[in-house]
């Protein structure tokens, strides 16, 4: 519990340094980082206090949180939070919110309710803090890396002539899930979409979608133009697999390149050149 309260304490200190009267966090990954639960909530952090207002799933939250339970309240109305904690704001008091993921409609609602306040972007501050991992976080990342390894080991047993990219992806994802992958990954930007992760082979390696600016795969339809397709893999094909995992809230990602059968002289030349470049 002290670890989570220490995270909140660090943010409180920074609020004081830049003169904010408080911060309202609602993005599930940030709420999870500071409290231990990802239930839909508003985490209100004041310079000298904090409260978690759970919008729904209060019993789950009470069982999951790593902060004192007396700091957890059931409340879904941001108007009530304003009345409880911010109604005595001095004019133009600054309040931190996660501007990078706050929708225009949410922002408009916040402005109407917090009419005496001035909102500022606290996301850079939160992300800087989250960059530095403690021991418990490092351990979770290690477990996520182990799930990645399970997926790559599965490839060695199922990659064969005639298997489709989709079938290969399914085998990798199954191994990930059985090893503890939670079946989702998070990218902190609006309207980002992708399959579970890129797989591409043969000619598809040269078909790069605008969704992601590196190897992507072509996907199953224009609805999600990234990830594995139904293309059958043939001898001599290069296969790139880049499917991330998530364990206990922490990601791992490792891209590996495989070849079905023996590599051509052209591929061997590419490989040798890349090894030379990587060792410079």
C-alpha positions in Angstrom: 0.0 0.0 0.0 2.8 2.4 0.8 4.1 2.2 -2.8 0.9 3.5 -4.2 0.6 6.2 -1.6 4.1 7.2 -2.3 3.2 7.6 -6.0 0.4 9.9 -5.0 2.7 11.8 -2.7 5.1 12.5 -5.5 2.4 13.9 -7.7 1.1 16.0 -4.8 4.5 17.5 -4.3 4.7 18.4 -8.0 1.2 20.0 -7.9 2.4 22.2 -5.1 5.6 23.1 -7.1 3.6 24.4 -10.1 0.8 26.0 -8.1 -2.1 23.7 -9.0 -5.0 23.4 -6.6 -5.6 19.8 -7.6 -5.8 17.3 -10.4 -8.6 15.1 -11.7 -7.5 11.8 -13.4 -9.9 9.5 -15.1 -7.9 7.5 -17.7 -8.0 3.9 -16.5 -4.2 3.4 -16.8 -3.4 6.4 -14.7 -6.0 5.5 -12.1 -4.6 2.0 -12.0 -1.0 3.3 -11.5 -1.9 5.4 -8.5 -4.6 3.3 -6.8 -4.4 -0.4 -7.9 -7.8 -0.5 -9.6 -9.0 0.2 -13.1 -12.7 0.5 -12.3 -14.3 3.6 -13.9 -13.3 6.4 -11.5 -12.3 9.9 -11.0 -9.1 10.1 -8.9 -8.9 13.6 -7.3 -5.5 14.5 -6.0 -5.2 17.7 -3.9 -2.0 19.1 -2.6 -2.7 17.7 0.9 -5.3 15.0 0.3 -6.8 12.6 -2.3 -10.0 10.6 -3.0 -11.0 8.0 -5.5 -14.6 8.5 -6.7 -15.8 5.2 -8.3 -18.4 5.7 -10.9 -19.3 2.0 -11.1 -18.0 -1.2 -9.8 -17.5 0.0 -6.2 -17.2 -3.5 -4.7 -14.6 -4.5 -7.2 -12.7 -1.3 -6.5 -12.8 -1.8 -2.7 -11.4 -5.3 -3.2 -8.7 -4.2 -5.6 -7.3 -0.8 -4.4 -3.9 -0.5 -2.8 -4.8 2.7 -1.1 -6.8 3.1 2.2 -10.4 2.1 1.7 -11.6 5.2 3.5 -10.2 7.2 0.5 -12.6 5.4 -1.8 -16.2 6.7 -2.4 -19.0 5.8 -4.7 -19.8 8.7 -6.9 -20.5 9.0 -10.6 -21.5 12.7 -10.9 -18.6 15.1 -11.5 -21.0 17.9 -10.2 -21.0 16.2 -6.8 -17.2 16.0 -6.8 -17.0 19.7 -7.6 -19.4 20.5 -4.7 -17.4 18.4 -2.2 -13.9 19.5 -3.1 -13.8 22.5 -5.4 -16.8 24.7 -4.6 -14.6 27.2 -2.7 -12.1 27.7 -5.5 -10.5 31.1 -5.8 -11.1 32.6 -9.3 -8.8 31.2 -12.0 -7.4 28.4 -9.8 -5.6 25.9 -11.9 -6.7 22.2 -12.0 -4.8 19.5 -13.8 -6.6 17.1 -16.2 -5.4 14.6 -18.8 -5.8 16.9 -21.9 -4.4 14.3 -24.3 -7.4 12.0 -23.8 -10.0 14.4 -22.7 -12.7 14.7 -25.3 -14.1 18.1 -26.4 -17.5 17.2 -25.0 -15.9 16.2 -21.6 -13.9 19.4 -21.6 -17.0 21.5 -22.2 -18.8 19.8 -19.4 -15.8 20.3 -17.0 -15.6 24.0 -17.9 -19.3 24.5 -17.2 -19.1 22.8 -13.8 -15.7 24.2 -12.7 -16.6 27.7 -13.8 -14.2 29.3 -11.4 -11.3 27.1 -12.4 -8.7 27.0 -15.2 -7.8 23.7 -16.6 -4.2 22.7 -17.5 -2.6 19.6 -19.0 -1.2 17.3 -16.4 -0.6 14.3 -18.7 3.1 15.2 -19.3 3.7 15.3 -15.5 2.0 12.0 -15.0 3.8 10.3 -17.9 7.2 11.5 -16.6 6.5 9.9 -13.3 5.3 6.7 -14.8 8.5 6.3 -16.8 10.5 5.5 -13.7 9.6 1.9 -12.7 9.8 0.5 -9.2 10.7 -3.1 -8.4 7.1 -4.3 -8.5 6.7 -2.8 -11.9 9.9 -4.3 -13.2 8.7 -7.7 -12.0 5.4 -7.3 -13.9 7.3 -6.3 -17.1 9.4 -9.5 -16.7 6.3 -11.6 -16.5 4.9 -9.8 -19.6 8.2 -10.7 -21.4 7.8 -14.3 -20.5 4.4 -14.4 -22.2 6.0 -12.9 -25.4 8.6 -15.7 -25.3 5.8 -18.3 -25.1 4.3 -16.9 -28.3 7.6 -17.1 -30.2 8.2 -20.6 -29.0 4.8 -21.6 -30.4 5.8 -20.3 -33.8 8.6 -22.9 -34.0 6.1 -25.7 -33.7 3.3 -24.5 -36.0 5.1 -22.5 -38.8 4.8 -24.7 -41.9 3.9 -24.6 -45.6 0.3 -23.6 -46.2 -0.5 -22.1 -42.8 -2.1 -18.7 -43.1 -0.9 -15.6 -41.4 -4.2 -15.7 -39.4 -3.7 -19.2 -38.3 -0.2 -18.4 -37.2 -1.4 -15.3 -35.3 -4.0 -17.4 -33.6 -1.4 -19.9 -32.4 0.8 -17.1 -31.1 -2.1 -15.4 -29.3 -3.3 -18.7 -27.8 0.2 -19.3 -26.3 0.2 -15.7 -25.0 -3.1 -16.1 -23.3 -2.3 -19.4 -21.7 0.9 -17.8 -20.4 -1.0 -15.0 -18.7 -1.5 -12.3 -21.4 -4.7 -10.3 -20.6 -5.8 -10.1 -24.2 -5.5 -6.4 -24.8 -3.0 -3.6 -25.2 -3.2 0.1 -24.7 -2.0 2.9 -26.9 -2.6 6.4 -25.4 -4.1 8.2 -28.3 -7.7 8.6 -29.6 -9.1 6.4 -32.4 -6.0 4.2 -32.5 -7.0 0.7 -33.9 -5.0 -2.4 -34.8 -5.4 -6.1 -34.6 -3.8 -8.0 -31.7 -0.5 -7.2 -33.4 1.2 -7.2 -36.8 2.0 -10.3 -38.6 3.1 -10.1 -42.3 4.7 -12.6 -44.7 6.1 -12.7 -48.2 4.7 -10.0 -50.4 2.6 -8.5 -47.6 5.9 -7.3 -46.0 5.9 -4.5 -48.6 2.3 -3.5 -48.0 2.5 -1.0 -45.2 -0.7 0.6 -43.9 -1.0 4.2 -42.9 -2.3 3.1 -39.5 1.2 2.3 -38.3 4.3 3.6 -40.1 6.4 0.3 -40.0 5.6 -3.2 -40.9 1.9 -3.8 -40.3 0.3 -6.6 -42.2 -2.7 -6.0 -44.3 -5.5 -7.3 -42.0 -8.7 -9.1 -42.9 -10.6 -6.2 -44.3 -10.5 -2.4 -44.8 -12.2 -2.1 -41.4 -8.9 -2.9 -39.7 -6.2 -2.7 -42.3 -3.4 -4.0 -40.1 -2.4 -7.4 -38.8 -2.6 -11.0 -40.2 -4.4 -11.8 -43.4 -5.5 -15.1 -44.9 -2.4 -15.3 -47.1 -0.8 -18.8 -47.1 2.9 -18.8 -46.1 5.1 -20.5 -48.7 8.7 -21.9 -48.5 11.3 -19.2 -48.6 8.9 -16.5 -47.2 10.0 -14.2 -44.5 7.6 -13.8 -41.7 7.6 -10.9 -39.2 5.7 -11.4 -36.0 5.2 -8.4 -33.7 2.4 -9.1 -31.2 2.5 -7.4 -27.8 1.3 -8.7 -24.5 0.0 -7.2 -21.3 0.3 -8.8 -17.8 -1.0 -7.1 -14.7 -1.2 -3.8 -16.5 2.3 -3.9 -18.1 3.3 -4.4 -21.7 6.0 -6.3 -23.4 6.7 -6.3 -27.2 9.3 -8.1 -29.2 9.5 -8.4 -33.0 11.2 -11.4 -34.6 11.7 -12.4 -38.1 11.3 -16.0 -39.2 11.8 -17.8 -42.5 10.0 -20.9 -43.7 12.7 -23.3 -45.0 16.1 -22.1 -46.2 17.0 -18.4 -46.7 17.9 -17.3 -50.2 21.3 -15.7 -50.9 19.6 -12.3 -51.1 18.1 -12.7 -47.6 21.4 -13.9 -46.2 23.0 -10.7 -47.7 20.4 -8.5 -46.0 21.0 -10.3 -42.7 24.7 -9.9 -42.8 24.4 -6.2 -43.8 22.0 -5.6 -40.9 24.3 -7.3 -38.4 27.2 -5.2 -39.5 25.1 -2.0 -39.1 23.8 -3.1 -35.7 27.4 -3.6 -34.4 28.7 -0.2 -35.4 
